[in-house]
Amino acid sequence: MKSKGFTLIEFIIVVTIVSTLSIIAIPVYKKYIEKAKTSQKGVLIEKTLN
């Protein structure tokens, strides 16, 4: 008899993998957003000076 669905161990492994990826991705994403905002501010300053 084969059951459908995940076992608890499989679920814990998936949660661990997703958590690890998010720990890596969130700081990278924040740096990307900050760099984009800084770049946008530079463009706006250039437009107002010209």
C-alpha positions in Angstrom: 0.0 0.0 0.0 1.6 3.2 -1.2 0.6 6.5 0.6 0.5 9.8 -1.1 2.1 13.0 0.2 5.3 13.9 1.9 6.8 12.3 5.0 7.9 14.6 7.9 11.6 14.1 7.0 11.0 15.2 3.4 9.1 18.2 4.6 11.9 19.2 7.0 14.5 18.8 4.3 12.5 21.0 1.9 12.0 23.7 4.6 15.7 23.6 5.3 16.7 24.1 1.7 14.2 26.9 1.2 15.4 28.6 4.4 19.0 28.3 3.3 18.3 29.8 -0.2 16.4 32.7 1.4 19.2 33.4 3.8 21.5 33.8 0.8 19.1 35.5 -1.5 17.6 38.3 0.7 20.9 40.2 1.4 21.8 40.0 -2.3 18.3 41.3 -3.3 18.6 44.1 -0.8 22.0 45.2 -2.2 20.5 45.1 -5.7 17.5 47.3 -4.7 19.8 49.8 -2.9 22.1 49.9 -6.0 19.1 50.5 -8.2 17.8 53.3 -6.0 21.2 55.0 -5.8 21.5 54.8 -9.6 18.1 56.3 -10.0 18.9 59.2 -7.7 22.1 59.9 -9.8 20.0 60.0 -13.0 17.5 62.4 -11.4 20.3 64.7 -10.1 21.9 64.8 -13.6 18.5 65.6 -15.2 17.9 68.5 -12.8 21.4 69.9 -13.3 21.1 69.9 -17.1 
